[in-house]
Amino acid sequence: MSNEVAVSMKIFLEDQGKMEETLAELGKIVKVTNHKTEDIGFGIKALKIIFLMPDGGGVDEIEEKIAAVPNVSQAQVEEVSRL
């Protein structure tokens, strides 16, 4: 039985052209296991990431840390699931 959860998060960026740089910064906070972009509309894209963390960990705390990364305008947890 695993003690980890997978967290899916949608991240909105201030500058779409700095997506790779922002992803690298996010990798310093969490271990990104998967990522993709999602079209929002009018040429705006959101970055969707999936990362693993210990079960019972502070998802809210990590959400706040990610929201504080330069170029991140908003971060929201979409799903948390046990592995």
C-alpha positions as CSV (number, residue, x, y, z in Angstrom):
1,M,0.0,0.0,0.0
2,S,1.4,3.4,-1.0
3,N,1.7,6.3,1.2
4,E,1.7,8.8,-1.6
5,V,-1.0,10.8,-3.4
6,A,-1.0,12.2,-6.9
7,V,-2.0,15.9,-7.0
8,S,-3.3,17.5,-10.2
9,M,-3.0,21.2,-10.4
10,K,-3.9,23.9,-12.9
11,I,-1.6,26.9,-13.0
12,F,-2.3,30.2,-14.8
13,L,0.7,32.2,-15.9
14,E,1.3,35.9,-16.3
15,D,3.6,35.5,-19.3
16,Q,2.8,32.5,-21.6
17,G,6.3,32.8,-23.2
18,K,8.0,31.8,-19.9
19,M,6.2,28.5,-19.5
20,E,9.4,26.4,-19.5
21,E,11.2,28.7,-17.1
22,T,8.2,28.5,-14.8
23,L,8.0,24.8,-15.0
24,A,11.7,24.6,-14.0
25,E,10.9,26.8,-11.0
26,L,8.0,24.6,-10.1
27,G,10.3,21.6,-10.2
28,K,12.3,23.1,-7.3
29,I,9.1,22.9,-5.1
30,V,7.6,19.6,-6.2
31,K,8.7,16.7,-8.4
32,V,6.5,17.2,-11.5
33,T,5.7,13.7,-12.9
34,N,3.6,14.9,-15.8
35,H,2.7,18.2,-17.4
36,K,0.7,19.6,-20.3
37,T,-0.9,22.8,-21.5
38,E,-4.6,23.4,-21.7
39,D,-6.2,25.9,-24.0
40,I,-8.3,28.3,-22.0
41,G,-9.4,30.6,-24.8
42,F,-8.2,33.7,-26.7
43,G,-4.7,32.3,-27.0
44,I,-4.4,31.8,-23.2
45,K,-3.1,28.5,-22.0
46,A,-2.9,27.1,-18.5
47,L,-0.2,24.7,-17.3
48,K,-1.5,21.5,-15.8
49,I,0.9,19.5,-13.7
50,I,0.8,16.3,-11.8
51,F,3.1,15.6,-8.9
52,L,3.4,13.1,-6.1
53,M,3.5,13.9,-2.4
54,P,3.2,12.0,0.9
55,D,-0.3,11.2,2.0
56,G,-1.5,13.5,4.7
57,G,0.9,16.2,3.5
58,G,-0.1,19.9,3.3
59,V,-1.6,20.3,-0.2
60,D,-2.7,23.8,0.8
61,E,0.8,24.8,1.8
62,I,2.3,23.5,-1.5
63,E,-0.5,25.4,-3.4
64,E,0.6,28.6,-1.6
65,K,4.3,28.0,-2.5
66,I,3.4,27.4,-6.1
67,A,1.2,30.5,-6.3
68,A,4.2,32.5,-5.0
69,V,6.5,31.4,-7.9
70,P,7.4,34.3,-10.2
71,N,5.1,34.3,-13.3
72,V,2.3,32.3,-11.6
73,S,-0.8,34.4,-11.4
74,Q,-3.0,31.6,-9.9
75,A,-2.7,28.0,-8.9
76,Q,-5.6,25.7,-8.0
77,V,-5.7,22.0,-7.0
78,E,-8.0,20.1,-9.3
79,E,-7.7,16.6,-7.9
80,V,-5.9,14.6,-5.2
81,S,-6.0,10.8,-5.5
82,R,-4.3,8.0,-3.5
83,L,-2.0,5.7,-5.4
